[in-house]
Amino acid sequence: MDDRLYWHWLCSMENLNPVKKTRLLRLYPSPEQLYNIEEKQLYALDFLTDREKKLFSDSRNEEKEFRKTYEQMERQGIRLITLSDQEYPNRLLHIYGPPCGLYVKGRLPAPREKSAALVGARGCSSYGRDMARRTGKELAAAGIQIISGMAAGIDGAAQWGALETGSSFAVLGCGVDRCYPVSNFPLYEKLEAEGGLLSEFPPGSKPLPWHFPQRNRLISGLSDLVVVIEARKRSGSLITAAYALDQGKDVFALPGPVTAPLSEGCNQLIKNGAGLLSSPEDILEILTPRWKKPLKKRKEIENGLVFNEKKVYSCLDYHARSLEELVEKTGLTVKETAQALVRLEIQGLARRAGLSRYTATTD
């Protein structure tokens, strides 16, 4: 077998989670080495369960089947990008449990361009749908790549909006040879032609329920920040937001009526410190700051501030700074720094850009 076929074999073992696959690759750096380990070596691996060891062993007897699926995949124009490839997204190398490979139709997100994940409820309101499409369209027009899951509702609306003015990429919870939901087939075709379809699950994989929480870590992992537009109290979008926070990414959420179930998740995120999305400009200020106060103007502002506010304002710029960073830079206490930030926000000189993260304003 050639090297890529061994990678396909490893990626096709869905009974092993990505974290365990990564551990195996630390011990056996190439899938070919892994494929050829002796039974005695396999059963000595204490981090695999007995069931996983048996399934691993049995998978090596299915060479004919995974060779067939690999050849079929190539005929369909599906590429496999592995951890050993230069093309593999650098952003994913830094997440917990990076996938061993990505199956791709179309192209991958450009590594040097900014990306934002737009996710939300499948059964969304017209308000949420309109806001998702508008946000996707305006961010894409500014050169930001939109990452989402091609789900019905918010995901699809955001990606349709993005494709009007720029590019978008979908991370699927099934094989890239399947369109799920079927109602999004026109979007599926357009994403393949003008963006990309990605999945860590091999072609032919069904959209199983457990696939979606797992793929959500890739949506946040490929993005610079995550925007949640409508989410119920228990929602897959909140899983994406949790992954983003674990990965050190900013999270924004669209506020809604406190009586609306579709806004419960978003309102809770904001209550817990997520940035409030009032317009696409909120995201553009973070990802593409296009205007900066001249030095003279900043000095004039600083001269009009009291001591603590002045110290904090002088440390703010157009990249999000955490409260901890500001405490360290200013030498103030947490309480003093937080109070100064509140006063700067009231004066319109600072804004919250995520969970306890702040930037200078652009107006």
N, C-alpha and C positions, 0 to 999 in steps of 0.2 A: 504494500500500500504506500501511496505517497504521503508526504507530511500533512497536507491539508485534510486528507481523509481521516487521519488519526485525530486531528482537531475536531472534525465533524463528529466522530465517534464520542469524544469527550463531551462536546456540547449537547449531544443527543441523550446523554444519561440524565434524564430529568429527576431520577430518584436521588441524585446527589445534589445538595444545594450549592450555590456558588462559593460559599465560604469554604466548604470541604474540598471543592475542586481546586481552589487556590492553595490550600494546604498541601494537597497532593502534588501540585506543580512546584511547590517549594522543595519537595523531596525528590521528585523526578521531573526535571526542568522541561522535558519534551513529552508530548502525549504518546509518542512512539515508545519511549522508555516505560511510561506508565502502563501502556497496553501490554508490554512484554514482561511485566514483573511476575515473579513466581508466586504460586498460591501461598507458599509459606511466608513470603514477604507481605502479601496482601493481608493475610489473617493476623499478622503481627501489628497492623496499624490500629492502635487503640482508639483513635477518634472516629472510626467508622463502626456502625452497629453491625451485628451479624447479618441482618437483612441486607444492609447496604453492600457488604462484602460479597454476599451471594449474588445480588443483582449485578454488581460490577463484574464478577466472574462470568456470569451467564451472558452479559452483553458482548463478551469477546467471541461468543459462538454465533453472533448474528452479523458477521462481516458481510455476507451477501446482501442482507437487508439494508444496512446503512450505506453500502457502496451504491446500491440501486437508488436510494433517496438522494445521495450526493450527485449522481449523474443526472438525475431528473432535475435537481436544483439548478445545476449548471445550464441545462437546456432552457430553463425558465428565466435565465438572466439574473439569478439570485447569487450574490457574492457572500462569502464568509470572511469577515475581518476578524482576525484572531489577536490574542495578546502579544504575539510575536511580530505582528505587522506594524510598520511605521504609521499606517493609516489609522490604527486603533485610537479612538478619542482619548486624548491626554486627560481630559476632565474625569473620565471614568476610572483611570488608574488610581485615583485618590479616594474613591468611595470604599465603603466596607463591602467586601464580597463582589469585586468587579466581575462581570461575566467573562467566561473564557473566550467567547466569540460573539459577534453580532452578525446576524443574517440581514442583508441589505438589498432593497430594491430602490433604484434611484441613487441618491448620493447621501453622504454623511454630512452633518452640520460642519461648516467651515470652522476650523479650530481657533482662528484668530478673530472671529467676529463675535459680538455679544449675543447672548441667547437668553430668552425669558420663557419660562413655562407658564402657560395659561391653562388652568384646570378648573373643573367645577361640576355641578350637578347635571345628571343626564336629563331628569325631568325638570328643566329650568323654567323660569318665568320669561315673559317677553322682555322685561326690563333686563334680566341677566343675559339673555341672548343678544340683545342689542348692544349692551356694554361689552360683552365678550368680542363681538365682531368689530366694534369700533376700536377697542384696545388692540386687538390683533392687527388691524389694518394700519393704525397710526404707528405702532411700534415697528412693524415691518417696513413701513415707509421710511423710517429713520435708520434702517439697516440692521435692525435687531431680528435675529432668527427666532421664530416661535416654535416651541417644543410642546407637544401635547400627546394625548392618547387616542385621538380619532374617535372618541366615544360620541354617542348621541348627545345633544344638548350643548353645553358650554364649550366642550373641547372642539366639536365640529364647527361651531359658530366662530370661535377664535381662529381656527385654521383657515376657514373660508375667507375671513377678513384679511388674514395675513397674506394669502395667495393673491389677493387683489393688488397688492403693492410690493410684495417681497417674497420671502421664502418661509416654508414651514416644514417640520419633520414630525412624524408620528412614531411613537414607541408602542408597539402592539403587545397585547396579552395573548397572542396566538402566533402561528407561523405567518411570515410575510406573504405567503401565497394565498392567504385567506383574508377576506374582507369581513370584519366584524365591527359594528353591525352591518348587515347586508344593505340596509337603507343608505349607508354612507359610501356606496360604491362609486358614485361620481367624484366624491372627495378622494377616495382611495386612488383612483386613476390620475387625478390631478396632482396629488402628492408624489406619486411615482414619477410623473413627467417633470414636475417643477420643484420638487423638494426631495424627500426621501421617506421610506418606510423601513423601520428597524425593529428587530426582535432578537432576544437571546434564546428564544424557543425555536427549534428546527422547523423547517417547512413541514406542513401537514399537522402541526400541533393545533389542537382544538382550543377555543377560548375558555379554559377551565377557570372556575372561580378563584383558585389560589394563585393563578398566574398574574392577576391584576395588581394585588398588593406588592408582589415581587417586582413587577416591571416599573412600579411607581418610583423606585429608588433610581432608576435610569432616567426617568423624566426630570427629576430634580438634579441628578448628577450631571446631566448634559447642559444644565442651565446655570446662569449667573444668579438668578433669583426666581422665586415662584410667586405667582399671582393666583389667588383663589377667588373665583367669581361664583357665588352662591354654593353653599354646602350645608347639608343637614348636620345635626348634632353628631351623628355617626356617619362618616362619609369617607370614601376612598381618597377624596381630595385632601382630607385632613391627614391621611397617611403620607401623601406626597409632601405636605407641609412639614410634617414631623421629620421625614427624611432630609428635607432641605435644612432644617435647623441643626440636625445631627452633622450635616456636611458643612456647616458654617455659612449657609446661604441666607440672604434676607427673604422675608415672606411678607407679601402684601395681601390684603383682603378687601373685598367690596362690601361696605356696610349695607344693612337693610333694616326693615322694620323689626322691632324687637318681638312682634307678635307673629312674624312669618317663619315657619319651620325651615324654609329654604335659606334663611339668613342666620340661623342659629350658630352654625359652624363658623361662619365668617365673623360674626359679632364676637364670638368667644375668642377667636384668634386675635382680633384687635384689642379686646380686653386684656389679653395676655401679652400684648406688646408688639403685635404685627403692625406693619405700616398700613395706613388707611388709604385705599385707592379711591380718589375722587375723580380722577381723569387720567388718561394715558401719560400726561405730563409728569405725574408723580414718579412714574417708572423711568421716563426719559431723563429726568434730573439725575437719577442714580447711574444709569447706564451710558448715557451720552450727554454729559454736561457740555452744553454748547455756548455757554455764556458765563463769564466769571467777573466778579466785581474788580475794577481796576484797583491796584495797590493803594492809590491815593484815597479812593472811596472807602476801602476797608479801614484805613488808618483813621479817617474821619469818624467812622462808626465806632471803632474801638475807643477813641478819645471821649465819646459820649457815654461810655458804659462805666458802671461801678467795678470795683476791683475783681470780684469773683467772675462776673459776667465777662469782663474783658479777657481774663486768663482763659476761660473756656472758649470764647469766640475766636481767639487767636489760634486755637488748636483745630478749629473746624475747617474743613475744605469740602470738596465736592465728591469725596469718597466717604462712604459710611464709616464712622468711628464708633466703637463700642463705648459704653459708659466706663468700663474698666480701663480702656486705653486713655480716655480723657482724664480719669483720676490719676493715672500714672504720669501723664504729660504735665498736668497742672500742679500736682502736689496737693490738691485739695482733698477733702474727705468725700466719700460717696454722697453723703447728704448735701454738702455744699455744692458739689458738681451737679447733682440732680436738680437742686433748687435753681441754680444758675441757668440750666438748660430750659427749665419751665419758663423762666422770665424771658429768655431769648426766643423761645417759641411764641410767647404772647406778643413780642415785639416784631415777629415775622422775620427774625434773623437766623433761626435754626428750625429744622424740621426732623421729625422722627422718620427713619428710613428702614424700620424693621424692629426686631426684638432688641430693645435697649441699644439701638444704633442711631446715630444722628449725623446730619450733614448741614453745611451752610445752605441757605436758600439762594435761589438765582434771581430773585426780584429785588 
